[in-house]
Amino acid sequence: MTSLAAVRRTISAFALAALAGTALAAPASAQEELLPVSVVGPDSVNLSLQPDSGEPGEPGEPQIELGLRAPGEPVPDENGVIYPIHQGDYTVTVDASSLAGVAAVDFSRLGGWRGCSVDGLVATCSDYEIYAGQDYNDLGGIRLDVTDESAAGDFGSISVTAAGEGLAFTGHTVDVLVGGPELRMKQLAEPEGFQAGDTFQAPLSFRNQGGLGGKGVVLRISGTRGLSFPGTFGNCWYDPRDPDDLRGWSTALCVFDSEFAAGAVYGLSAPFPIGTAGFALYDSMSYSFSAVPADRVADLLAEGDYQPGAGPELGLVRLPDADPAGYTQYAEMDFPTTNTFDLDLTGERLRARKGQTVSVDVGFANHGPAWLALLRSGGEPISFWVDLPPGTTTTTAPEACRPADWEGAEGDYLCNIDTPILEDASRTFTFGLRVDEVIKNATGRAFFAYTMPNEGNPANDAGEIVLNPRGWH
């Protein structure tokens, strides 16, 4: 059995090796004349002993994509043609010799249509043109798979070097670790009877399905506008949502300088409280635990405007073994699910003479209490129909409304309302109508074609537009 100390040494070596690169130096006298080109690709690959189907790296898909980066960016000429900035033979050598007995290596995707010559675990690829930037300098991919000989903790690297006349290449190294830590998150469900305004005491936990343990864990938890983090902890940092970004997220990062073992389950020493606003409805929460050494935490905090929390520190505690089926790579949930909104469409009643042009207002409002965000659809608008009174011709229509001149249309105009729709939103859609014929009680209407889920008051989902109503004097 591998000791934790040995595991830490292995992971430390892996992290340090990932920083290494290989350069082919050009003669000093010719340095200024050579075109600098870098080999680019991932720094490291954690090769799972239990690959998940349907994820990047699934059978047949390369985990390593390589390319070249040259100075500048590709710019088309006046005819839209992009020309290379270098023409001349060069070779790229991909040496995976150190992966013998560690993993199976598939070079079949390297070199594109040209392919590469392969000798054991070394591939040599030849090409002629190099373009500015990176987009047009694809070298192809490498597929890695565990074998019957692979074991947790096995380690190797792939060294990529290149050479060509007039070129100064900087090589690249991809470090490969077998069975490193792989943290999967507990799937959560909305508590029974949960209502908007309640606080969800989230039992966050993870299972390490990797073949190695480690030290250092970071919890990242994020929530949309209707969610908040009412409690703060001494080992957590908080980055609030920009209030002007209705689709933005608030995020908390919690750091644990704790050891974790392979195959074990760990949870927080106390539930993580997630507050819900009175307007919350299908707001999104996601969380993830990641194996992150302490010396990388500062880089994560630099990615946002994080402020330190106060109060007691959260800890990690080992939990009893759990069914792996209850843990997932991406843990998220949408809640609360039982809140309602009240969408309201109103029309207008007007008198008008023949030949007169009048403005008719169709009103829209949300009386809440919930907002309508449609977060999962990425801001997809909702729509309503407008049937105009008979005997009229439209002279102007709102920008958000288009004539419904197709077969199967349910009204004269289809109008869109962008989401999110706030819990107190209101809007007016104004039509210009010319009265061609005076018809008593000429009636049109604005209406939703169907009752939306979570609509709390369907009775006001339509409003009448009436010209020259009977009984008006």
PERA-V711513 format. One record per helix or strand. SS is the DSSP state (H for helix, E for strand). FROM is the first residue (numbers start at 1). LEN is the number of residues. If there is no record, write none. Layout:
ss=SS from=FROM len=LEN
ss=SS from=FROM len=LEN
This chain:
ss=H from=4 len=14
ss=E from=23 len=1
ss=H from=28 len=6
ss=E from=35 len=6
ss=E from=44 len=4
ss=E from=64 len=7
ss=E from=86 len=10
ss=H from=97 len=3
ss=E from=104 len=3
ss=E from=110 len=1
ss=E from=117 len=3
ss=E from=122 len=9
ss=E from=133 len=1
ss=E from=138 len=8
ss=E from=155 len=10
ss=E from=167 len=4
ss=E from=172 len=7
ss=E from=183 len=4
ss=E from=199 len=4
ss=E from=205 len=4
ss=E from=214 len=10
ss=E from=227 len=2
ss=E from=236 len=4
ss=E from=250 len=11
ss=E from=265 len=4
ss=E from=272 len=5
ss=E from=283 len=9
ss=H from=294 len=8
ss=E from=307 len=2
ss=E from=316 len=4
ss=H from=324 len=3
ss=E from=327 len=2
ss=E from=331 len=5
ss=E from=341 len=1
ss=E from=343 len=4
ss=E from=349 len=2
ss=E from=357 len=10
ss=E from=372 len=1
ss=H from=375 len=3
ss=E from=382 len=6
ss=E from=392 len=5
ss=E from=401 len=3
ss=E from=413 len=5
ss=E from=421 len=1
ss=E from=426 len=10
ss=E from=442 len=6
ss=E from=455 len=1
ss=H from=458 len=3
ss=E from=462 len=6
